[in-house]
Amino acid sequence: LGYLRDADLNLVPDLKTARALPWTDVPSIQIIHDAMDADNKPLPFAPRSVLRQVLQAYDDKGWQPIVAPELEFYLTEPNRDPDLPLEPPVGRSGRTQVSNQAYSMQGVDEYENVITHLYDFAEAQDIEIDTIIQEFGTGQLEVNLLHGDAMAKADEIFLFKRTVREAALRCGAYATFMAKPMRGQPGNAMHIHQSLIDKKSGANLFSDANGEMSPLFYHFIAGQQAYSYAAACIWAPYVNSYRRLVPDMSAPINAEWGHDNRSVGLRVPRSEPENRRVENRFIGADTNPYLSIAAALAAGYLGMIEAQEPRPPLEGSSFEKGRDLPYSLLEGIA
């Protein structure tokens, strides 16, 4: 394959990302490209280049970050008038959901047709889905992808978002990853579970030889705390993004951390030492996956390099601690 050339850059195909499109009538393949300058050097601010630079910093230390994404989205009725609010779709029962049914099997069954298409389309593209569940919002679903290499998972997120939209369209519905598509409903997040392994031994570096939390684990959390305010404009890149980051709506408002505490921005799930990880709950589903993962890993990396120490883990609701994230996009960019 040759280069796709524009006036001021070249697009070079990454053939590892080639996937057949299972929803098209005409045989088609989509391939993710890397952006190069006129001298065929990687464009440093292209999203994949940004993530690759962060991963190279880890590699230089003999480390490999592992991530597992959780993506939330809403299914809605087709909406052709942007002045009208979005409405949940009619389910298999012929009814429209009017209340939240978090983790409900019945809620998932309502959208069985969309979910069946989603599994089929994902399997055809070698995208491995762990689970699909009903989330807190009306017509809101969450999909968990399996853990793996950060670049590969960012590629999967990029492909998966398109897959979700196509599966919904096949069933007469829309899918939206807007951070806050419906008033009074929880927002759409893209939680990223992060762990760190030694490239030589394969050991989880967030646990020490005794299975306890290691110094690197604490430094990683401290880095995400220290740089969350600066990274907010990447994790919340639109005006609408900040409507998700409000108290008591399943989204964080500060950089506290805690053990299995879903009110904090940095949650440490219950796990065995070999699976110890940190869940970044700041990131919205509306973000660029390459940039948002790069920002999270860069913050953790700086925390480890600078040997920063985190605040004590929080017990109880973090919403009582006040806000230390930007209130708006303008503040976040500043």
Secondary structure, 3 states (H helix, E strand, C coil): CCCEECCCCEEEECHHHCEECCCCCCCCEECCEEEECCCCCECCCCHHHHHHHHHHHHHHCCEEEEEEEEEEEEEECCCCCCCCCCCCCECCCCCECCCCCCCCHHHHHCCHHHHHHHHHHHHHCCCCEEEEEECCCCCEEEEEECCEEHHHHHHHHHHHHHHHHHHHHHCCCEEECCCCCCCCCCCCEEEEEEEEEECCCCCECCECCCCCECHHHHHHHHHHHHHHHHHHHHHCCCHHHHHCCCCCCCCCCCCCEEECCCCCCEEECCCCHHHCCEEECCCECCCCHHHHHHHHHHHHHHHHHCCCCCCCCCCCCHHHHCCCCCCCHHHHHC
